[in-house]
Amino acid sequence: MTEADAGLDWRTYAGSGLPPILETALACFTEHGYHGTTIRTVAARADLSVPGLYYHYPSKQALLVAIVSYAMDDLWERSTQALEEAGPDVRRRLDLLVECLVLFHAYRRDLAFIAASEIRSLVGDARTTYIGARDRQQRLMDEVVEDGVAQKVFTTEYPREVSRAIVTMCTGVSQWYRPEGEHAPQELAERYRVMARMTVGAA
């Protein structure tokens, strides 16, 4: 269960949100990459035997799938809550969806980074499921931008490309953001909201 599922406000982040074993696996994947991490390394850091770890997750791939699934579910729940809060005003919907994306990729930077970068390591149905979840998430922004253009609130001539650019800009936060940096996540979100409005051509 994600924090959003548990009823927390979509702006609230308490810890990593992951169960301890997955939190340990995420730390290993972040430090060494998926292919550079062994089950033995994860088990040792989690204070488990290898058979003990396999009792919970039958393979290293299962660990990655669980991490990626949590990331996409958590982001989806937070995004839909943000849009629900925004109501019908398309400017407000853009603002809050951008805010949600930036906060997630700042507070959950390691989780978001692994979910995005290790898609290459997912196999079979897990990869297909991830791509479907990613595309579903992208469609939220597509719909906001398209609605804004249809209402003549946004003036961009390239709604689909602009939508992708905004999402890419927001998700890129996970690649460089550090808590000790110049801006807190909420301050950064405010700046990105301004930039997103400029990008869609909003007044």
C-alpha positions as CSV (number, residue, x, y, z in Angstrom):
1,M,0.0,0.0,0.0
2,T,1.3,3.4,-0.9
3,E,1.2,6.4,1.4
4,A,-1.5,8.0,-0.9
5,D,-3.5,4.8,-0.6
6,A,-3.2,5.1,3.1
7,G,-5.0,8.4,3.1
8,L,-2.1,10.8,3.4
9,D,-2.3,14.1,1.6
10,W,-0.5,13.9,-1.8
11,R,2.0,16.5,-0.7
12,T,3.0,14.5,2.4
13,Y,6.1,12.2,2.3
14,A,6.9,10.2,5.3
15,G,10.1,8.2,4.9
16,S,10.7,6.1,1.8
17,G,7.3,4.5,1.8
18,L,8.9,1.2,1.0
19,P,9.0,-2.0,3.1
20,P,12.4,-2.5,4.7
21,I,13.6,-5.2,2.3
22,L,12.7,-3.1,-0.8
23,E,14.2,0.0,0.8
24,T,17.5,-2.0,1.2
25,A,17.3,-3.3,-2.4
26,L,16.6,0.3,-3.7
27,A,19.7,1.6,-1.9
28,C,21.8,-1.2,-3.4
29,F,20.4,-0.6,-6.9
30,T,21.1,3.1,-6.5
31,E,24.7,2.6,-5.5
32,H,25.6,-0.3,-7.8
33,G,23.0,-0.5,-10.5
34,Y,20.6,-3.4,-10.9
35,H,23.2,-5.6,-12.7
36,G,25.9,-4.6,-10.3
37,T,23.9,-5.8,-7.3
38,T,23.7,-9.4,-6.1
39,I,21.1,-11.0,-4.0
40,R,23.8,-11.8,-1.5
41,T,24.5,-8.1,-1.2
42,V,20.9,-7.2,-0.6
43,A,20.4,-10.0,1.9
44,A,23.5,-9.0,3.9
45,R,22.4,-5.4,4.1
46,A,18.9,-6.4,5.1
47,D,20.3,-8.7,7.8
48,L,18.8,-11.8,6.2
49,S,20.1,-15.0,4.8
50,V,19.8,-15.5,1.1
51,P,17.1,-18.2,1.6
52,G,15.4,-15.7,4.0
53,L,15.3,-13.1,1.3
54,Y,14.1,-15.5,-1.3
55,Y,11.2,-16.4,1.1
56,H,9.9,-12.8,0.5
57,Y,11.1,-12.2,-3.0
58,P,12.0,-15.1,-5.3
59,S,14.5,-13.3,-7.4
60,K,16.4,-10.0,-8.0
61,Q,14.0,-9.3,-10.8
62,A,11.1,-9.6,-8.3
63,L,12.7,-7.0,-6.1
64,L,13.0,-4.6,-9.0
65,V,9.4,-5.2,-10.2
66,A,8.1,-4.5,-6.7
67,I,10.1,-1.3,-6.4
68,V,9.0,-0.1,-9.9
69,S,5.4,-1.0,-9.2
70,Y,5.4,0.9,-6.0
71,A,6.8,4.0,-7.6
72,M,4.3,4.0,-10.4
73,D,1.3,3.3,-8.1
74,D,2.4,6.0,-5.6
75,L,2.9,8.6,-8.4
76,W,-0.5,7.7,-9.9
77,E,-2.4,8.0,-6.7
78,R,-0.8,11.3,-5.8
79,S,-1.4,12.7,-9.3
80,T,-5.0,11.8,-9.4
81,Q,-5.5,13.3,-5.9
82,A,-3.8,16.5,-7.1
83,L,-6.1,16.7,-10.1
84,E,-9.1,16.1,-7.9
85,E,-8.1,18.9,-5.6
86,A,-7.6,21.2,-8.6
87,G,-11.1,20.8,-9.9
88,P,-12.2,21.9,-13.4
89,D,-9.9,25.0,-13.8
90,V,-7.3,23.9,-16.4
91,R,-4.7,26.4,-15.1
92,R,-5.1,25.0,-11.6
93,R,-4.9,21.4,-13.0
94,L,-1.6,22.2,-14.7
95,D,-0.2,23.9,-11.6
96,L,-1.0,21.0,-9.2
97,L,0.0,18.2,-11.6
98,V,3.4,19.9,-12.1
99,E,3.7,20.5,-8.4
100,C,2.9,16.8,-7.8
101,L,5.5,15.6,-10.3
102,V,8.2,17.8,-8.9
103,L,7.6,16.9,-5.3
104,F,7.6,13.2,-6.1
105,H,10.8,13.4,-8.0
106,A,12.5,15.4,-5.3
107,Y,11.3,13.5,-2.3
108,R,11.4,10.1,-4.0
109,R,14.5,10.9,-6.1
110,D,16.2,7.5,-5.7
111,L,12.9,5.6,-6.2
112,A,12.0,7.6,-9.3
113,F,15.5,7.4,-10.8
114,I,15.6,3.6,-10.5
115,A,12.1,3.2,-11.9
116,A,13.0,5.3,-14.9
117,S,16.6,4.2,-15.5
118,E,16.2,0.4,-14.9
119,I,13.4,-0.1,-17.4
120,R,16.1,-1.7,-19.5
121,S,16.4,-4.4,-16.8
122,L,12.7,-5.3,-16.7
123,V,11.8,-8.4,-18.7
124,G,8.6,-9.9,-20.2
125,D,5.3,-8.8,-18.8
126,A,6.9,-6.6,-16.1
127,R,8.4,-4.4,-18.8
128,T,5.0,-4.2,-20.7
129,T,3.2,-3.4,-17.4
130,Y,5.7,-0.6,-16.6
131,I,5.4,1.0,-20.1
132,G,1.6,0.9,-19.7
133,A,1.8,2.6,-16.3
134,R,4.2,5.2,-17.7
135,D,2.0,6.0,-20.7
136,R,-1.1,6.2,-18.5
137,Q,0.7,8.7,-16.3
138,Q,1.8,10.8,-19.4
139,R,-1.8,10.9,-20.6
140,L,-2.8,12.9,-17.4
141,M,-0.6,15.8,-18.6
142,D,-1.6,15.3,-22.3
143,E,-5.3,15.8,-21.3
144,V,-4.6,18.9,-19.2
145,V,-2.6,20.6,-22.0
146,E,-5.1,19.5,-24.7
147,D,-8.0,20.8,-22.6
148,G,-6.2,24.1,-22.1
149,V,-5.6,24.5,-25.8
150,A,-9.2,23.6,-26.7
151,Q,-10.4,26.2,-24.2
152,K,-8.0,28.8,-25.7
153,V,-6.4,29.2,-22.2
154,F,-3.1,27.7,-23.5
155,T,-1.7,29.1,-26.8
156,T,0.9,26.5,-27.7
157,E,0.7,25.1,-31.2
158,Y,2.3,21.9,-30.2
159,P,0.3,20.5,-27.3
160,R,1.6,16.9,-27.4
161,E,5.2,17.9,-27.6
162,V,4.8,20.5,-24.9
163,S,3.1,18.0,-22.6
164,R,6.1,15.6,-23.0
165,A,8.5,18.4,-22.5
166,I,6.9,19.4,-19.2
167,V,6.8,15.8,-17.9
168,T,10.4,15.3,-18.9
169,M,11.4,18.5,-17.2
170,C,9.7,17.5,-14.0
171,T,10.9,13.9,-13.9
172,G,14.4,15.0,-14.6
173,V,14.5,16.5,-11.0
174,S,15.3,13.0,-9.7
175,Q,18.6,13.0,-11.6
176,W,20.1,16.1,-9.9
177,Y,18.1,17.2,-6.8
178,R,19.8,17.0,-3.4
179,P,18.1,17.9,-0.1
180,E,21.1,20.1,0.8
181,G,20.8,22.1,-2.3
182,E,19.6,25.7,-2.9
183,H,15.8,25.1,-3.0
184,A,13.4,23.0,-0.9
185,P,11.1,20.8,-2.9
186,Q,8.1,23.1,-2.5
187,E,10.2,26.1,-3.7
188,L,11.3,24.2,-6.7
189,A,7.8,23.2,-7.5
190,E,6.7,26.8,-7.5
191,R,9.4,27.6,-10.0
192,Y,8.4,24.7,-12.2
193,R,4.8,25.8,-12.1
194,V,5.8,29.1,-13.5
195,M,8.0,27.5,-16.2
196,A,5.2,25.1,-17.2
197,R,2.8,28.0,-17.7
198,M,5.3,29.7,-19.9
199,T,5.8,26.6,-21.9
200,V,2.1,26.1,-22.6
201,G,1.6,29.8,-23.3
202,A,-0.7,30.5,-20.4
203,A,-1.5,34.0,-19.3
